[in-house]
Amino acid sequence: MLNIVLHEPEIPANTGNIGRTCVAADVRLHLIEPLGFRLNEKHLKRAGMDYWDNLDVTTYIDYNEFLERNPGAKIYMATTKAPKIYTEVRYEPDCYIMFGKESAGIPEEILVNHREECIRIPMSGGIRSLNLGNSVAIVLYEALRQNGFADMELSGKLHRLEWE
């Protein structure tokens, strides 16, 4: 199972949206504290809609506890500073994809020792970053695609009518 990791997320609506995406993709969510909100906050629940109760979510006091509780985890780190584009890596079915807080990203003290695992989403010049929820969705669905959308519904149906 793929894993999304948010390092010190600050905005409850972003985390709520990401939680909903994780439920839709059958992916685990890992939250590294401190969080910029409480997990029972209404903005978090509103963005996650009624999916939040189905979310496989784990919290950690800090990055060191995350590493201790997930020994040997293959972690890809999304950052605007990475030399490698997110489509240039092969995501293992049980890897972790980490994203940093909205205002500052993943701390450089973490990134500096993980150059080969750092990935970025290409953007036009002059923009600092994409919305966190959008970034997670972009990279996560590339990882899912690479893994054949395992155990996901691949066909769609109309509600009232039939496709011709």
Protein Blocks (a to p, Z undefined) as FASTA:
>chain_A
ZZdddehiablklmmmmmmmmmmnopacddddddfbdfkbfklmmmnmmmlmmpccdddf
blmlmmmmmghiacddddfkbfbdfklpccdfkbccddddfklopafklmmmmmmmpccd
dddehiabdcfklmmmmmmmmmmmmnopgaiafbdcdfkbccZZ
